[in-house]
Amino acid sequence: MSSPSTLPLLETPGPADSGPSSVRLEAEPSREAGTSARRMTLVDGLRGFAALAVVLPHAVGLFTFAGAGVVSEWMVRLAHFGHRGVEVFFVLSGFVIAFSLRRTHLSPRGIGQFILRRSLRLDPPYWVAIGLFCGFLLLRGVMTGKPAGLPSVPHLLSHLLYLQDLVGYGQVNVAFWTLCIEFQFYLAFAVLLGLAQALSRWSGREGALPLVFSVLFVLSLAWPTGLLQMRSHVTHVIYLPPHVFVFLAGALTWWTLEGRLPRAVWFTFVIGLWALFAWKLDSRVFVTAATSSLLYVAGRSHRLYSWLAARPFQYLGRTSYSLYLVHVPLCLLLLSVKVRVAPPSDLAALAFLGAVYATSIVAAHVLYTWVEAPCLEWTKRLKR
């Protein structure tokens, strides 16, 4: 994530669901899936790759030193593209949330239950990650002999409610901004979906739902095209609207596979995204179009439940939310160690990068096993 979700981040998924998380999906009755509950292996696998990609830009400090060699220079350039793992999480979140709510009647009570399940799913691992980062700040203070710089109580409380960006505090952990955007999207999407369902019932036309979100998707392109910009005079504030097109690209892809949205409309949207990329050369647009296209091709060819099914990919997908949550303090900690004990060389930087990935995967496994997996069980019980 997050994943990160993202990134995190949906159950049946989310990153994710984003986001950056792992989710169990019920397969639609089909030649591919039968009628049993199965995982969308492609969704989980892509989450795993996205989580690994996002680690790299946060570890780039390992490669920035005086007289950096060719390898380090290339790693710094490559790290820039790691940020695009966030867009993969966001597309997957839109895709999965549309899937998971496909048969849900979103009354005000239903919306509240959905948000409660999301909170139970995402919050405990997130809170643990906040505690771990504060522990890192204390450890760094001991190592450097400087004040730890712990966040204030209001700053922490804003994090617990995903409000730190909206109120201008900024992030304790730089990776957490995507979780705020994800949660804003969950709430906005659920409310708008409930209104679209009400409009469909009132008009007697099922097509009202994809029509509403198709119009929203077109309007949301005002941000990547540059027609609109949302900036705040308050430092650190990040808003949802500039990212809405990414989430909706995933949601519209699922509704097209489900048959709610005409394929011609979806192709028009995706061709528009590719044209926008050719015009703006915006890597966010490229990743959005590519991920949506891959999901569509996999769905049409009955491969959502078989591509990237290898065990390592699925393991990384399941633990991707936890990996997204824990990797930043480990990057900073190992960077501090490297500066003190290792010579400024390409070889040392690569060795510490391997250590970052190894320790992050181990820490993610622990967080997933002891915190995230039990939370998944709670959300399943609540849904039942």
Salt bridges, closest charged atoms under 4 A:
GLU11 OE2 - ARG117 NE 2.81
GLU11 OE1 - ARG118 NH2 2.52
ASP17 OD1 - ARG118 NH1 2.77
GLU28 OE2 - ARG102 NE 2.85
GLU28 OE2 - ARG103 NH2 3.21
ASP44 OD2 - ARG39 NE 2.73
ASP44 OD1 - ARG47 NH1 3.07
GLU87 OE1 - ARG84 NE 2.73
GLU206 OE2 - ARG260 NH1 3.96
GLU258 OE1 - ARG260 NE 3.44
ASP282 OD2 - ARG284 NH2 3.64
GLU372 OE2 - ARG121 NH2 2.66
GLU377 OE2 - LYS380 NZ 3.43
